[in-house]
Amino acid sequence: MPQEELRKNPLWRAEDLGKPIPNTTHAASMCLPRWQDVVGYETKDSATMEKLTLGYPRFFYHPLVEQAFSIFKKDDDEAVQIYSTAKAAKRCREYLLHHNPYAKIELRDNLISFPDDCADDAKQYWQHAGEGISSRAAEALLSDEPAPDSSDAWKTIVDRVAAFTGAAPEDVYLFSSGMAAINAAFLATLEIHPGCPTVQYAFPYGDTLKLQNRMGHKRALFYARGDTADFQSLENKLASTQVGGLFCEFPTNPLLTCVDLPKLRVLADQHSFPLIIDETLGACINQNTLPVSDVTVVSLTKFFSGTSDVLGGALILNSKAPFAETFREQLQTIYEPEAFHAADVIKLEKDSRDFRERVEQINTSTLAVCEYLNTHPAVETVYYPAFTDRAMYDRFRRPDGGYGGLFSFVLKDSEKYTEAFYNALEITKGPNLGTSFSLCCPFTLLAHYDELEWAESAGASRYLIRLSVGLEPAEELIARIEKALNLATK
């Protein structure tokens, strides 16, 4: 299988630039093997971009999706996007009209047509809302094939997520991507407290904050560190400001911070706002944050699938939380199960059959790799829940749970050595995480290239390396890392 091939023969050399990760039709990532390739991707350098045939689906239109766009275009001077449902397309139209009030923007069921000069705004919506059609949906459109019956696979996934998280099956809602699940939670908060800002607490995965800033009633209140000082600032702000909801991750990506969830729960109850927790990095089985949340969201694209070959997401209600029924009422309008294409559902169910065994093995290997790096003389800092806010993480760690499969680290003299280390590292390199093969990227450079100083002010070094550990033996990964460190610092 292609994932096993990547464990044995990772894509890390210069000549691997642009290769799909994995080598499948619906691959969800692409190889960026050198530091300069990441810069080239971010600056849209022609020499880099001509090598890329696909990429992470929210950032890069899949070739099948582009083919579907071209088939359904009516005029040469229009651009189109196809969304998972007509309601999603309508939301995109409203977003485009907000930014381009005089543009000719038309809806044709779940297709939206717009002038070329609106393309950047349309791409932003596609990226941040996560509601565009998948490559499998596009493939079905192009072939005019009817959707397969996914009802059994759907029920199995719901039951699987419910069992892992301790939720009731009726409280589990499946989405076509993790961002679509976050977007649904966000849309609900806009209705619960109209006109109010939301809160982003601690430095997050970037698109969650951008979603709130670009599509909310007001810009989010952002507390970058999520520490004691930020908590006090938030508490002071809430004395005079109603907020729509608070979004946080546990632990955060990429700094693996574990915010004080019990104190945030008290604050949410005192000031009547919902607490939405993204626990993607907890991989469902490692921790249990549901009891302190109103809503938990999880990207099923990551550890749950493990293949980098299908997208999916879940929104899980805490039925005992103050806003549970309010969210349930909002989801009756927002939630559209048909948005998750049947072929993707079937693939996700198949991929997740070995989920627990995979994650348990990854937990063990990741801890061993992090312990090695944490004492290495060339390493400045390792960000991992076993070392980063461990006491807080342990409060929510399940008895049989581990510390997860993702960590970040920064080298000493990072400006001098990081690029050479990254280039020499014999591990597959590209966006995404949670795969059954190890996957590495310079996260801050990749996610925040146009705002590096801002990211660094929040604690994310521009030289930070993020590594998602796969099923390779820990000693093999340590040997690869040590080899790259020796080559970079000799």
RAWOBEL-V889733 format. One record per helix or strand of 2 or more residues. SS is the DSSP state (2 for helix, 1 for strand). FROM is the first residue (numbers start at 1). LEN is the number of residues. If there is no record, write none. Layout:
[[SS	FROM	LEN] [SS	FROM	LEN]]
This chain:
[[2	2	7] [2	14	3] [1	20	2] [1	29	2] [2	35	8] [2	46	4] [2	63	10] [1	78	6] [2	86	14] [1	106	3] [1	111	5] [2	116	14] [2	135	9] [2	151	15] [2	169	3] [1	172	4] [2	178	15] [1	199	3] [2	206	10] [1	221	3] [2	228	11] [1	245	6] [2	261	11] [1	274	5] [2	280	3] [2	290	3] [1	295	5] [1	313	5] [2	324	11] [2	337	3] [2	342	33] [1	379	5] [2	390	7] [1	406	6] [2	414	11] [1	428	2] [1	439	3] [2	443	5] [2	449	9] [1	465	4] [2	474	16]]
